[in-house]
Amino acid sequence: MPKRLFNEKEVEILNKNNYVVKASPKLIVYSDEFKEIFIRESSAGKLHKVIFEEAGFDVKIIGLERIKTASRRWKKSYYENGIIGLINKSKIPSNKESSDVSVQEERIEKLKAQIKYLKVENEFLKKLTEIKRGDA
């Protein structure tokens, strides 16, 4: 069953959200930051719909099916590739372009992504420790 298209007003509303990189009648490109928040909150047991609502999304516009699909895609990508799996693929050069990118630049980008992952993981573990202690 094809997904419902967004009308002009809905696209405008979606594009105003800080966690949207780009919205069009057919799709929503979410920020890497939102995907990381989603994974962290979801792992802590929060409902997917609630995560979207707390991020300022109108769930009626997006639709529960789109939320479920995005959730499955992000979780699968995260569990297969870690935080790097959540990074917007359009930022990563294709094989054709990669020959132009030096090995050192690639290494720096991978290290930056690894640092970002470790920071998110540390924050998650801190919060988990607080919850276990009863501080939260």
ChimeraX commands (.cxc) that place a marker at each C-alpha (Angstrom):
marker #1 position 0.00,0.00,0.00 radius 0.5
marker #1 position 1.55,3.32,-1.02 radius 0.5
marker #1 position 2.22,5.89,1.65 radius 0.5
marker #1 position 0.02,8.94,1.84 radius 0.5
marker #1 position 1.60,12.05,0.35 radius 0.5
marker #1 position 2.02,15.16,2.46 radius 0.5
marker #1 position 0.23,18.31,1.29 radius 0.5
marker #1 position 1.96,21.72,1.07 radius 0.5
marker #1 position 0.88,22.82,4.54 radius 0.5
marker #1 position 2.10,19.54,6.12 radius 0.5
marker #1 position 5.46,19.80,4.33 radius 0.5
marker #1 position 5.80,23.36,5.65 radius 0.5
marker #1 position 5.00,22.23,9.20 radius 0.5
marker #1 position 7.46,19.32,8.98 radius 0.5
marker #1 position 10.24,21.53,7.61 radius 0.5
marker #1 position 9.89,23.87,10.59 radius 0.5
marker #1 position 10.82,21.09,13.02 radius 0.5
marker #1 position 14.47,21.30,14.17 radius 0.5
marker #1 position 14.85,17.54,13.75 radius 0.5
marker #1 position 13.91,17.56,10.05 radius 0.5
marker #1 position 16.67,18.00,7.50 radius 0.5
marker #1 position 14.20,18.03,4.62 radius 0.5
marker #1 position 10.56,17.18,4.03 radius 0.5
marker #1 position 8.80,16.77,0.71 radius 0.5
marker #1 position 5.39,15.41,-0.29 radius 0.5
marker #1 position 6.86,11.89,-0.38 radius 0.5
marker #1 position 9.43,11.76,2.42 radius 0.5
marker #1 position 10.93,13.13,5.61 radius 0.5
marker #1 position 14.69,13.18,6.17 radius 0.5
marker #1 position 15.27,13.22,9.93 radius 0.5
marker #1 position 18.42,14.65,11.51 radius 0.5
marker #1 position 21.10,12.33,12.83 radius 0.5
marker #1 position 20.56,13.94,16.23 radius 0.5
marker #1 position 16.90,12.92,16.28 radius 0.5
marker #1 position 17.74,9.35,15.26 radius 0.5
marker #1 position 20.22,9.14,18.15 radius 0.5
marker #1 position 17.64,10.55,20.57 radius 0.5
marker #1 position 15.09,8.10,19.24 radius 0.5
marker #1 position 17.38,5.08,19.74 radius 0.5
marker #1 position 18.36,6.21,23.25 radius 0.5
marker #1 position 14.78,6.90,24.35 radius 0.5
marker #1 position 13.44,3.76,22.69 radius 0.5
marker #1 position 16.13,1.67,24.40 radius 0.5
marker #1 position 15.00,3.18,27.70 radius 0.5
marker #1 position 11.49,1.87,27.01 radius 0.5
marker #1 position 9.73,5.00,25.80 radius 0.5
marker #1 position 6.95,4.52,23.24 radius 0.5
marker #1 position 7.88,5.50,19.70 radius 0.5
marker #1 position 4.85,7.74,19.29 radius 0.5
marker #1 position 5.74,9.58,22.52 radius 0.5
marker #1 position 9.34,10.14,21.35 radius 0.5
marker #1 position 8.06,11.76,18.16 radius 0.5
marker #1 position 5.53,13.89,20.05 radius 0.5
marker #1 position 8.15,15.09,22.55 radius 0.5
marker #1 position 10.36,16.07,19.62 radius 0.5
marker #1 position 7.60,18.36,18.38 radius 0.5
marker #1 position 6.18,16.18,15.62 radius 0.5
marker #1 position 2.46,15.98,14.88 radius 0.5
marker #1 position 1.91,12.23,14.81 radius 0.5
marker #1 position -1.34,12.71,12.87 radius 0.5
marker #1 position 0.63,14.27,10.01 radius 0.5
marker #1 position 3.42,11.69,9.98 radius 0.5
marker #1 position 1.22,8.67,10.61 radius 0.5
marker #1 position 1.86,5.68,12.84 radius 0.5
marker #1 position 2.92,3.49,9.92 radius 0.5
marker #1 position 5.72,5.87,8.95 radius 0.5
marker #1 position 6.84,5.98,12.60 radius 0.5
marker #1 position 6.91,2.16,12.77 radius 0.5
marker #1 position 8.83,1.93,9.50 radius 0.5
marker #1 position 11.40,4.54,10.56 radius 0.5
marker #1 position 11.74,2.83,13.94 radius 0.5
marker #1 position 12.45,-0.57,12.40 radius 0.5
marker #1 position 14.91,0.91,9.91 radius 0.5
marker #1 position 16.85,2.91,12.53 radius 0.5
marker #1 position 16.95,0.08,15.07 radius 0.5
marker #1 position 18.17,-2.41,12.47 radius 0.5
marker #1 position 20.80,0.01,11.23 radius 0.5
marker #1 position 21.90,0.85,14.79 radius 0.5
marker #1 position 22.20,-2.78,15.87 radius 0.5
marker #1 position 24.10,-3.72,12.72 radius 0.5
marker #1 position 26.44,-0.70,12.53 radius 0.5
marker #1 position 26.20,1.20,15.81 radius 0.5
marker #1 position 25.77,4.96,15.84 radius 0.5
marker #1 position 27.46,5.17,12.45 radius 0.5
marker #1 position 24.47,3.34,11.00 radius 0.5
marker #1 position 22.26,6.30,11.92 radius 0.5
marker #1 position 24.30,8.86,10.01 radius 0.5
marker #1 position 22.52,10.37,7.03 radius 0.5
marker #1 position 23.87,8.46,4.02 radius 0.5
marker #1 position 23.66,11.51,1.75 radius 0.5
marker #1 position 26.60,12.99,3.69 radius 0.5
marker #1 position 28.78,9.98,2.87 radius 0.5
marker #1 position 30.52,10.06,-0.51 radius 0.5
marker #1 position 29.58,7.32,-2.99 radius 0.5
marker #1 position 32.22,4.90,-4.32 radius 0.5
marker #1 position 32.68,7.12,-7.37 radius 0.5
marker #1 position 33.38,10.15,-5.19 radius 0.5
marker #1 position 35.43,8.26,-2.60 radius 0.5
marker #1 position 38.40,8.00,-4.95 radius 0.5
marker #1 position 38.66,11.80,-4.65 radius 0.5
marker #1 position 38.65,11.70,-0.84 radius 0.5
marker #1 position 42.00,11.08,0.80 radius 0.5
marker #1 position 42.44,8.15,3.15 radius 0.5
marker #1 position 43.25,10.50,6.02 radius 0.5
marker #1 position 40.03,12.51,5.55 radius 0.5
marker #1 position 38.03,9.27,5.62 radius 0.5
marker #1 position 39.82,8.19,8.78 radius 0.5
marker #1 position 39.09,11.55,10.44 radius 0.5
marker #1 position 35.39,11.27,9.58 radius 0.5
marker #1 position 35.23,7.72,10.95 radius 0.5
marker #1 position 36.96,8.84,14.15 radius 0.5
marker #1 position 34.56,11.77,14.52 radius 0.5
marker #1 position 31.62,9.40,14.14 radius 0.5
marker #1 position 33.17,7.04,16.69 radius 0.5
marker #1 position 33.64,9.92,19.17 radius 0.5
marker #1 position 30.04,10.98,18.65 radius 0.5
marker #1 position 28.90,7.40,19.27 radius 0.5
marker #1 position 30.95,7.10,22.45 radius 0.5
marker #1 position 29.59,10.39,23.79 radius 0.5
marker #1 position 26.00,9.24,23.24 radius 0.5
marker #1 position 26.80,5.87,24.77 radius 0.5
marker #1 position 28.38,7.54,27.84 radius 0.5
marker #1 position 25.34,9.77,28.34 radius 0.5
marker #1 position 23.06,6.76,28.08 radius 0.5
marker #1 position 25.11,4.80,30.62 radius 0.5
marker #1 position 25.16,7.77,33.01 radius 0.5
marker #1 position 21.38,8.04,32.85 radius 0.5
marker #1 position 21.02,4.29,33.30 radius 0.5
marker #1 position 23.26,4.44,36.38 radius 0.5
marker #1 position 21.20,7.32,37.80 radius 0.5
marker #1 position 18.00,5.36,37.26 radius 0.5
marker #1 position 19.43,2.28,38.99 radius 0.5
marker #1 position 20.52,4.42,41.95 radius 0.5
marker #1 position 17.16,6.12,42.08 radius 0.5
marker #1 position 18.61,9.58,41.40 radius 0.5
marker #1 position 16.41,10.27,38.35 radius 0.5
marker link #1:1,2 radius 0.2
marker link #1:2,3 radius 0.2
marker link #1:3,4 radius 0.2
marker link #1:4,5 radius 0.2
marker link #1:5,6 radius 0.2
marker link #1:6,7 radius 0.2
marker link #1:7,8 radius 0.2
marker link #1:8,9 radius 0.2
marker link #1:9,10 radius 0.2
marker link #1:10,11 radius 0.2
marker link #1:11,12 radius 0.2
marker link #1:12,13 radius 0.2
marker link #1:13,14 radius 0.2
marker link #1:14,15 radius 0.2
marker link #1:15,16 radius 0.2
marker link #1:16,17 radius 0.2
marker link #1:17,18 radius 0.2
marker link #1:18,19 radius 0.2
marker link #1:19,20 radius 0.2
marker link #1:20,21 radius 0.2
marker link #1:21,22 radius 0.2
marker link #1:22,23 radius 0.2
marker link #1:23,24 radius 0.2
marker link #1:24,25 radius 0.2
marker link #1:25,26 radius 0.2
marker link #1:26,27 radius 0.2
marker link #1:27,28 radius 0.2
marker link #1:28,29 radius 0.2
marker link #1:29,30 radius 0.2
marker link #1:30,31 radius 0.2
marker link #1:31,32 radius 0.2
marker link #1:32,33 radius 0.2
marker link #1:33,34 radius 0.2
marker link #1:34,35 radius 0.2
marker link #1:35,36 radius 0.2
marker link #1:36,37 radius 0.2
marker link #1:37,38 radius 0.2
marker link #1:38,39 radius 0.2
marker link #1:39,40 radius 0.2
marker link #1:40,41 radius 0.2
marker link #1:41,42 radius 0.2
marker link #1:42,43 radius 0.2
marker link #1:43,44 radius 0.2
marker link #1:44,45 radius 0.2
marker link #1:45,46 radius 0.2
marker link #1:46,47 radius 0.2
marker link #1:47,48 radius 0.2
marker link #1:48,49 radius 0.2
marker link #1:49,50 radius 0.2
marker link #1:50,51 radius 0.2
marker link #1:51,52 radius 0.2
marker link #1:52,53 radius 0.2
marker link #1:53,54 radius 0.2
marker link #1:54,55 radius 0.2
marker link #1:55,56 radius 0.2
marker link #1:56,57 radius 0.2
marker link #1:57,58 radius 0.2
marker link #1:58,59 radius 0.2
marker link #1:59,60 radius 0.2
marker link #1:60,61 radius 0.2
marker link #1:61,62 radius 0.2
marker link #1:62,63 radius 0.2
marker link #1:63,64 radius 0.2
marker link #1:64,65 radius 0.2
marker link #1:65,66 radius 0.2
marker link #1:66,67 radius 0.2
marker link #1:67,68 radius 0.2
marker link #1:68,69 radius 0.2
marker link #1:69,70 radius 0.2
marker link #1:70,71 radius 0.2
marker link #1:71,72 radius 0.2
marker link #1:72,73 radius 0.2
marker link #1:73,74 radius 0.2
marker link #1:74,75 radius 0.2
marker link #1:75,76 radius 0.2
marker link #1:76,77 radius 0.2
marker link #1:77,78 radius 0.2
marker link #1:78,79 radius 0.2
marker link #1:79,80 radius 0.2
marker link #1:80,81 radius 0.2
marker link #1:81,82 radius 0.2
marker link #1:82,83 radius 0.2
marker link #1:83,84 radius 0.2
marker link #1:84,85 radius 0.2
marker link #1:85,86 radius 0.2
marker link #1:86,87 radius 0.2
marker link #1:87,88 radius 0.2
marker link #1:88,89 radius 0.2
marker link #1:89,90 radius 0.2
marker link #1:90,91 radius 0.2
marker link #1:91,92 radius 0.2
marker link #1:92,93 radius 0.2
marker link #1:93,94 radius 0.2
marker link #1:94,95 radius 0.2
marker link #1:95,96 radius 0.2
marker link #1:96,97 radius 0.2
marker link #1:97,98 radius 0.2
marker link #1:98,99 radius 0.2
marker link #1:99,100 radius 0.2
marker link #1:100,101 radius 0.2
marker link #1:101,102 radius 0.2
marker link #1:102,103 radius 0.2
marker link #1:103,104 radius 0.2
marker link #1:104,105 radius 0.2
marker link #1:105,106 radius 0.2
marker link #1:106,107 radius 0.2
marker link #1:107,108 radius 0.2
marker link #1:108,109 radius 0.2
marker link #1:109,110 radius 0.2
marker link #1:110,111 radius 0.2
marker link #1:111,112 radius 0.2
marker link #1:112,113 radius 0.2
marker link #1:113,114 radius 0.2
marker link #1:114,115 radius 0.2
marker link #1:115,116 radius 0.2
marker link #1:116,117 radius 0.2
marker link #1:117,118 radius 0.2
marker link #1:118,119 radius 0.2
marker link #1:119,120 radius 0.2
marker link #1:120,121 radius 0.2
marker link #1:121,122 radius 0.2
marker link #1:122,123 radius 0.2
marker link #1:123,124 radius 0.2
marker link #1:124,125 radius 0.2
marker link #1:125,126 radius 0.2
marker link #1:126,127 radius 0.2
marker link #1:127,128 radius 0.2
marker link #1:128,129 radius 0.2
marker link #1:129,130 radius 0.2
marker link #1:130,131 radius 0.2
marker link #1:131,132 radius 0.2
marker link #1:132,133 radius 0.2
marker link #1:133,134 radius 0.2
marker link #1:134,135 radius 0.2
marker link #1:135,136 radius 0.2
view
